[in-house]
Amino acid sequence: MNLSNKRVLLILHEGALGGAQRQALGLGRYLSQECNCKVDLLLTFSDKTTKEFDEYLEQCSINKVMHFGKPYLFVKKEFSIRNLKRFKWTIQYLLKLRKGLIEHQPEIIIPYLNFPSKVAFYLYKLLPSAQFTFWHQLGLDSLSMDIMESIAVNNTPCVIGNAPNCLEMFNNEYHIDKGKLNILPQNVTLERVDLDKKEIRKKFNIPEDSIVISMIAHFRYDKYHDLVLDVFTKLQKKYPLAHLLFLGNKENKQDSYDKFIHLGNRIEENNLRHRVTLLSNEEVNEVLNIIDIGVLISLTEGTPNVVMEYMLYGLPVVASNHPGCIGLLRESSFLVENNENTIYEKLSILIESKNLRDAEGIKNLGKIKEYDVVTYVNKLEKIINKTIK
């Protein structure tokens, strides 16, 4: 089987433009525009979408975006009246999905993250047209461990993780036949756009001669903005040209907004407002154009989109040494433990040498050429064919 001329259903939990959403929409764009597929999109959580999501969606030739009300797909491992009600609500939700999707006749169902994977399995069973789906384990994502999830996990055609640690996390909870486990790092979904660096720095009030260190990441607990800020607080005393920039989206969730406010307060308290720029909902291509050093320090990662994007822009990268980051950056000496002294040392080396920054950026640009969408689709087709043979 190949993915040309197929009816494809993408499943996302929500319409906010995070890494999973970029991956899904980028793949949808390629399948619809280059492979002559009819691509539909199911949003399970809500039909509300962010402005960023809508702008990206417009470029992707998605046939239809659908949502069928509040999701319910959960039954506990217990006998109780409440649990019988859960079973009833679960069946009602699944029947609603079947009724809404059967006319679209999806042949391939591609979910992103765990709840959409759970939904995908039951649609695979309920829709006569469905020929293939899989469980898609990406990065840090929670498992519900209920009966409906256990059934789905143990009977899904295969599991795809985007890095070895994703499968390890998954297999710690569900022990799956190793023959079903596959690693497939995603492709770069961002298109590089070279813009006027001077104008963008002026827009964000960043001095033209600054050496900009940037961490582009969700404002979430698993992204270590505070650690990076601690390191920078020391760095800026030694390196007057160093400038730190954080970019995320404070409107994703209440926790995101709270962390954004927390970082803003810390910046003010340490009198760093002229040395640290805190941004939300700005165009990522603009920020990537003015960075000198890309940073991602975090609790865990799959294969992080932002590291791929730093590499696409020919930037040196200092990143936590998670398996997905190692897979991308390979032998780089700038893969680090989440240790303040180590991060300080690596950033200092890069700040002090433009030649080294340039050399690291050139190496990273060469490495990322392997992660294009054509290669991704070819590898996905091999997994499909291995699974359904």
N, C-alpha and C positions, 0 to 999 in steps of 0.2 A: 504493500500500500504506500502511496505517496500522498502528500497533502495538497495536490493540485485539484481544482474543481470540486472541492468538498464543501459540505455545509458544516460550519464550525460554530460551536457555542463556547464562548469564553465566560468564565464565572469569577466574579470579584465580590468581595464582601461589601465594599463601599467605594464611592466615587470621589476619593481624595487622591491626589497625584503623588503617592509614595512609590517606592521601588517596585513593588509587585504590580501596581497599576501601570507604571511605565513599561514594564515587561509585557504585560498583557496587551496593551494598546499598540505597542510597537510590533508585536507579533501579528496582531490583527491587521495592522496596516500592510505588512508584507504579504500576508496570506490573501488579503482582498485585492491589493493592487498589483502584485507580481504573480500570484498563483491562481487567480481567477476564482477564489473561494467566496462564498456568501458567509459573512461573519456576523453573528449576533452576539450581544453582550447581556448577561444576566447579573444584576446587582442584588445580592441577597439581603443586605441589611436595610437599605433605604434607597429611595429614588433621588435623594438630595445629593448634589454634586458640587464640587468647588469650582471656582472660576478657572483655575489652572487645569483641572481635569477636563472641563468643557472645551477649553482652547486646544488641548492636546487631542481630544476626541475628534474634533472637527477635521483634523488632518488625516484621520485613519480609515476613512471609508467604511465605518461600521454600519451594517444594514439597519439594525434596530437595537435600542437599549431597553431592557425590560426589568420590571420589579413587580413582585406579586404579593406585596404586603409583608407584615412583620413575620420574620422567619421563626419556625419552631421545629426543631429536629433533635429531640432529647428525651431519653427514657432512662431512668435510673435502674440500677440493679437491686431492686427491692419490690416487695409486694405491698401495695397500699392503694387507697382510693385516689390519692393525689397522683400516683404513678399511672394508674389507669387513665386518668385525665390527660396526662402527658402523652400517653400513647395515642389517645384520640386526637389531640392537637397536632401531633406529628403526622398522623395519617391524613388529616385534613390539609395540612400544609403541602405534603407531597402530592396529593391529588390536585391541589390548586396549581402546583408547578406543572404537573403532567398536562392538565387541561390547557394551560397557557402556552406550553412549548411544543405540543405534539404537532401542530400545524407547520412549525418551522423545520421539522424533520432533521435535527442535527445528527450528523454522522460521527463527528469527533467532538468530544467535550473536554475542554482544557481549563482546569480550575487553578486558582492561585491562592495558596495558604490552606489552612486545615478545614475551616468550616465550609468553604466552597468545595473542597475535595470530598467532604462528607456528602454534600448535596449532589455532587457529580456522580458518585457511585450509585445513588438511588435513581437518578435520572437515567443512567446507563441501563439500569434494570427495568425502568418503567416506560422508556421511550423505544418503540420498535425499531426506529431508524438508527439508534446509537450503536456504533461498532467498536468504539474504543474510548476509554478514559483512564485516568490514573490518579494516585494520591500524590499531591505536589507539596513537598515539605521544604519550606523556604525560611531559613534563618530562625529567629526567635519567635516561636508561635506556640500558643498554648493548646493542649489537648483536653477534651472534656471527659474522656474515659467512661462515657456512658455506653449503654447497650447498642444504640444506633451507630455510634462511632466504631465500636469494636467489630460489629458485623461488617461495616464498610471497609475498615482497614484489613481485616482478615480475608476479604473476598475481592478486593480491588485487583484489577489485572496486574498492576505493577506500581511501584513507588519510585518517584523521581525526586532527588534532593539536589540542590545546586552546589553543595560542598560536602566533604566527608563528615564533618561534624553535624550537619543537618540529619544525616542518616543515623549517626550515633545517638543523637538526642531522641530521634523517633524510635529507634530499636531498643532504647532503654525502657520504653513503656510497652511497646508491641514487638514481640519477637517474630519477625517475618522471615519466610524462606529467602535466603540470600540471593537466589536466582531472580527474585522479584525486585531487588534493590538496584537502582541505577543512579549514577551521578551525571548531571548535565548542567554545567554552569550556563547562566543566561548570556545573551549577547548584549552588546552596547546598543541601547535604544535611542540615545541622544545623538542628534546630528550636530557636528561641530560647526559653529558660526563664528568667524573672526570679526570682532567689533573694534571700535575706537577705544583703546584702553584709557587714554587721557580723559576722554569725555565721561567714561563710566566712573573713573576715580573721582572726578570732579563731582559727579552726581551724588556719590556716597561720602563726600568730604574726606577722602583719603589722599594724603600728600602723594604727589607724582613720583617722588623718589623713595617711597616706602617699599620695604620688602614684606609683602602680604602673605601671612600664614592663614589659611582658612580651613575651617571644618564645616562642611555642608552635611547636615544630619538632622533627623527628626529631633525635636525637643522631647525626648523620652528618657526614662530612667536608665535604659541600657546603653545610652550614648553618653560618654564621659566628658561633657562640656566643662564641668567644674574642674576636672583634673587638667584639662588643656589650659583653662584660665589660670589655674595655680602655676603651671609651668611658665605661661607667658608673663605673669606678674613678676617673676624672677628675670626672665629673658629681657624684658624691656628696660631693665635697669642697666644692662650691659650693652644692649644694641638699640641705640636711639632711633634707627630707621625701621625697626620691626613694628609691624601692625597686625593685629589679629582681627579676623572677620568670621562671625558665625552666621550661617544661613539655615533656616528651617521654616516650619509653618506653625505658627502659634495657634492657628484656628482648627487644627486637626481634632483635638480633644481638650477637655479642661486641664488635664495633666500637662499638655503641651503649653497651654497659656500660662499655667502656674510656673513652669520651668523658665519660660521666656521672661516673665516678670522677675523671677529669682535671679537670673543672670544679669538682667538690667540693674537690679539693686546692687549686686556685687560689683559691677563695673563702676557704678557711681560711688559706692563706699570706698573703693580703692583708687578713686580719682583717675580712672582710665578711660573716660568717655572720649578723649581725643586720640587714644591709642587702640581702642577696641570698638569695632562696628558690629552691632547686633541687628540682624535683618530678618524679616519674615515676609514670605509671599513675594519675593523678588524673583526676576527671571534668572534661572540658574546659569544660562549661557553668558549673561552679563558678568556674573561673579566669576565664572571660570576663566573669563578673559583677563581678569586683573590679578589672579592668584600667582604667587611665586612658589609657594609650597603647599601642597594639599595634605590634609591630616584627617585620619579617622581613628579615634581612640574609643573603644567600646567594650561592653561586656561580652558580646558574642556577635558573629556575623555568619551569613551564608557566603555567597559570592557578592560582595557589596557593589551596587550600581555606582555609588559615588567614586569608589576607587577606580572603576573602569572609566568613569568620566574624567577624572584627573589625568589618567593615562592618555585618553583620547586627546586631551589638550597639551600633551607633552610636558607634564609637570612631574617634579620629584614628589614622592609620596612617603610620608611617615604614617604607618598604620600598625594597629595591634596585630600580633602574629597569630591570628585565627587561621584555620586551614584554608578558608576561601580567599583570604588576603595572600597567603603563601602561594596558593595556586596561581594567582594573578601576577604577583611581584617576584615570585620564585627566589632567586639567590640574593635578592636585595638585602643590603646591610641596614636598611631603614625599617625593617619589620621589628617591632619592639614589644617587650612586656609592658603591661600597664603600670609602669613605674615612673614616678616623677623625675628622678635623676636621669634615667635612660632617655626619656623623651626630651628632656632639656639638652642632653649631650647631642642627640641626633639633630635636633633643630638648630643648635648652635653651629654644628659643622656645615649645614646647608646655608645658614644665614651668612656665614663668613666666606663662602666661595660661590660666586656666580658660575664659574666654570663647572663646578661639581653639580650645581642645580641643572645647568643645561645638559650635562652628560647623562644624568639620571633621567631627565625628561625625555631625551632622545631614546634611551633604552626602553622606557615605559611605552613610548609611542610605538616602537617596533613590536613589543609583546602584545599589545592590545589588538593588533591587526588580525589575530587569530580568532577574535570573538565577534565575528560579524553574523548577521541574521541568517545568511545562506548556510553557513556552517552549522548554526544552531538547528535549523529546520532539518538539515540532512541527518544530524545525529538523533533528533527526535523521531524521524521516520525509521531509523534503524532500530530504535527501542520499540516502536510500535510493531514493526515486522517481526522482531524477535519474540514479542509478547503474544501476538495473535497467530503465529505460525501453526 
